[in-house]
């Protein structure tokens, strides 16, 4: 696991520092977002996946690093809040969880006409 203090001292941009992070807690530390360890322990991958979903449409080209950091912080806070108020099962950010509630395909009822029975 990378040292969060070393990442904060890194002169590269916030996106580079976030890419070097190896634990959810590092994302929170780098972006200055407070969190409850109990929530993060249960939903760490889900929170980061949701953050990625929220950031997927963002284009940071030409944006000042401070503005990128603020946007990332805001998105992480939003993703974290999703899991404070509900569980990973309720949020279903991963395919396996989405598939777990997909309506089961009902097998077609076998119909055998009486005329065919002989």
C-alpha positions as a Python dict, from the first residue, in 0.01 Angstrom:
ca = {
    (1, 'X'): (0, 0, 0),
    (2, 'X'): (135, 340, -93),
    (3, 'X'): (197, 592, 183),
    (4, 'X'): (-77, 861, 165),
    (5, 'X'): (166, 1127, 291),
    (6, 'X'): (410, 1043, 12),
    (7, 'X'): (126, 1074, -239),
    (8, 'X'): (31, 1417, -103),
    (9, 'X'): (392, 1532, -140),
    (10, 'X'): (398, 1412, -502),
    (11, 'X'): (420, 1714, -734),
    (12, 'X'): (218, 1543, -1010),
    (13, 'X'): (-149, 1617, -1065),
    (14, 'X'): (-430, 1480, -853),
    (15, 'X'): (-533, 1225, -1118),
    (16, 'X'): (-180, 1082, -1123),
    (17, 'X'): (-178, 1062, -745),
    (18, 'X'): (-517, 891, -740),
    (19, 'X'): (-395, 636, -994),
    (20, 'X'): (-106, 552, -761),
    (21, 'X'): (-341, 496, -466),
    (22, 'X'): (-387, 133, -376),
    (23, 'X'): (-650, 152, -102),
    (24, 'X'): (-984, 327, -65),
    (25, 'X'): (-854, 507, 243),
    (26, 'X'): (-585, 668, 26),
    (27, 'X'): (-851, 813, -205),
    (28, 'X'): (-1028, 964, 95),
    (29, 'X'): (-700, 1100, 236),
    (30, 'X'): (-582, 1247, -95),
    (31, 'X'): (-912, 1421, -156),
    (32, 'X'): (-967, 1526, 205),
    (33, 'X'): (-1297, 1341, 244),
    (34, 'X'): (-1396, 1229, 593),
    (35, 'X'): (-1540, 881, 627),
    (36, 'X'): (-1659, 619, 871),
    (37, 'X'): (-1424, 320, 861),
    (38, 'X'): (-1720, 84, 917),
    (39, 'X'): (-1883, 200, 593),
    (40, 'X'): (-1559, 182, 396),
    (41, 'X'): (-1475, -163, 533),
    (42, 'X'): (-1805, -298, 400),
    (43, 'X'): (-1828, -108, 71),
    (44, 'X'): (-1478, 4, -33),
    (45, 'X'): (-1481, -144, -383),
    (46, 'X'): (-1841, -42, -437),
    (47, 'X'): (-1766, 319, -339),
    (48, 'X'): (-1468, 341, -573),
    (49, 'X'): (-1663, 174, -856),
    (50, 'X'): (-1949, 422, -810),
    (51, 'X'): (-1697, 709, -807),
    (52, 'X'): (-1562, 577, -1136),
    (53, 'X'): (-1914, 559, -1279),
    (54, 'X'): (-1977, 920, -1180),
    (55, 'X'): (-1645, 1034, -1327),
    (56, 'X'): (-1679, 832, -1650),
    (57, 'X'): (-1830, 1118, -1845),
    (58, 'X'): (-1592, 1384, -1717),
    (59, 'X'): (-1339, 1552, -1946),
    (60, 'X'): (-1065, 1713, -1742),
    (61, 'X'): (-848, 1816, -2039),
    (62, 'X'): (-721, 2167, -1984),
    (63, 'X'): (-880, 2190, -1639),
    (64, 'X'): (-673, 2329, -1353),
    (65, 'X'): (-557, 2065, -1105),
    (66, 'X'): (-736, 2239, -817),
    (67, 'X'): (-1067, 2222, -1007),
    (68, 'X'): (-1008, 1854, -1092),
    (69, 'X'): (-933, 1781, -726),
    (70, 'X'): (-1252, 1960, -616),
    (71, 'X'): (-1461, 1770, -870),
    (72, 'X'): (-1307, 1436, -765),
    (73, 'X'): (-1368, 1523, -401),
    (74, 'X'): (-1731, 1606, -471),
    (75, 'X'): (-1782, 1283, -664),
    (76, 'X'): (-1617, 1072, -392),
    (77, 'X'): (-1841, 1236, -131),
    (78, 'X'): (-2145, 1158, -344),
    (79, 'X'): (-2038, 796, -402),
    (80, 'X'): (-1965, 751, -30),
    (81, 'X'): (-2305, 899, 63),
    (82, 'X'): (-2475, 640, -160),
    (83, 'X'): (-2337, 366, 65),
    (84, 'X'): (-2395, 547, 394),
    (85, 'X'): (-2768, 545, 330),
    (86, 'X'): (-2793, 201, 166),
    (87, 'X'): (-2601, -121, 124),
    (88, 'X'): (-2391, -254, -164),
    (89, 'X'): (-2671, -504, -229),
    (90, 'X'): (-2920, -219, -267),
    (91, 'X'): (-2688, -13, -490),
    (92, 'X'): (-2580, -304, -716),
    (93, 'X'): (-2280, -143, -888),
    (94, 'X'): (-2127, -476, -992),
    (95, 'X'): (-2268, -707, -1260),
    (96, 'X'): (-2283, -1007, -1029),
    (97, 'X'): (-2515, -817, -795),
    (98, 'X'): (-2727, -687, -1082),
    (99, 'X'): (-2761, -1040, -1220),
    (100, 'X'): (-2860, -1173, -878),
    (101, 'X'): (-3193, -990, -901),
    (102, 'X'): (-3257, -1021, -1270),
    (103, 'X'): (-3597, -1172, -1323),
    (104, 'X'): (-3562, -1544, -1361),
    (105, 'X'): (-3666, -1674, -1696),
    (106, 'X'): (-3975, -1881, -1652),
    (107, 'X'): (-3950, -2198, -1855),
    (108, 'X'): (-4212, -2217, -2123),
    (109, 'X'): (-4499, -2432, -2011),
    (110, 'X'): (-4483, -2763, -2185),
    (111, 'X'): (-4803, -2810, -2374),
    (112, 'X'): (-4888, -3146, -2512),
    (113, 'X'): (-5222, -3162, -2690),
    (114, 'X'): (-5433, -3460, -2600),
    (115, 'X'): (-5459, -3550, -2967),
    (116, 'X'): (-5085, -3620, -2980),
    (117, 'X'): (-5093, -3865, -2692),
    (118, 'X'): (-5148, -4217, -2829),
}
